Amino acid sequence: MTTTNITNFRKNAFNYVEQTIKYNEPLNISTKEGNAVLLSEEDYSGIMETLYLVSVPGMREKLMDAMKEPLEECVAEDAVEW
């Protein structure tokens, strides 16, 4: 994770935001009052989805079991009735 101070961030905000989006690398911004982290929307959405999924009772275990299942035993996506 890249780190910068708030003064440098202000001077280069556009470039920092573009780099965060392009490379999906969080940016730590330090200030006198504490730190903040800049994330791409894609990373933020992924974190929120993960937090939601692990908050559903039993979901974590189901996901872990599903990861162990061989692909040959999985149903093809086009065979699933949505």
N, C-alpha and C positions, 0 to 999 in steps of 0.2 A: 504494500500500500504506500502510495506517495504521500508525503507530508509537506504542507506549506503553512506559512503564517497568514493571518487574515489580511495584512497589508499587501502581501504579494498576490493573494487570491483576488483582492479587489482590482489590482492593476491588470491581472490576466484572467479574469473570470470567464470570458468567452472561450479562450483556449482551454482552460481547465475543464469546463463543461463539455466541450467538444471531445477532448481526450477521454474523459470518463465515459461518455456515450460510445465512442468508437472502440475503445479497448476494454470496456467493462471492468475497469480497475478503480476501486474506491479511492477517494481523495480525503485524507485527514487534514482538516483545517484547524490550526491551533490559534487560540486567542488567550487573552489574560484571564478570562472568566471560565475557560474550559475549551474543550474540543468539539468539533462537529465533523460529520462524515458526509461527503457528497457521493451519491450512488446514481447509476443510470436507472431509468425507469424499469428496464428489463430486469436488472438485479433486484431492485426493490420488489417488483411483482413476484419474482421467484421466491424471495424470502417470505413474503406475506402468504403465498400459496403453501409453502412448506410449513409455516407456523399453523395455518388453518388445518392442513392435513394431519399433523401430529396432535392437534387438539381434539380430533374426533376419536372417541373411545374405541380402541381396538384397531384403528387405521394403521398405526405404525407397524404393528405386528403383521397385518395383512400385506402391507407394502414390502416388508422384509421377506415374507414368505414368497411373494410374487417374484421378487428379484432372484430367488433361488431356482425358480421353475425354468426348465430348459425351453428354449424358443420353439423347439420342435413340438412341444406339447401345448403351445399357445394357439388360440383361435386367431385366424387371419383377420386383420382390421376390416376388410371388405365383407367378411362373413358376420360381423357383429350387427345386430339390429339396434339402431339408436333410437 
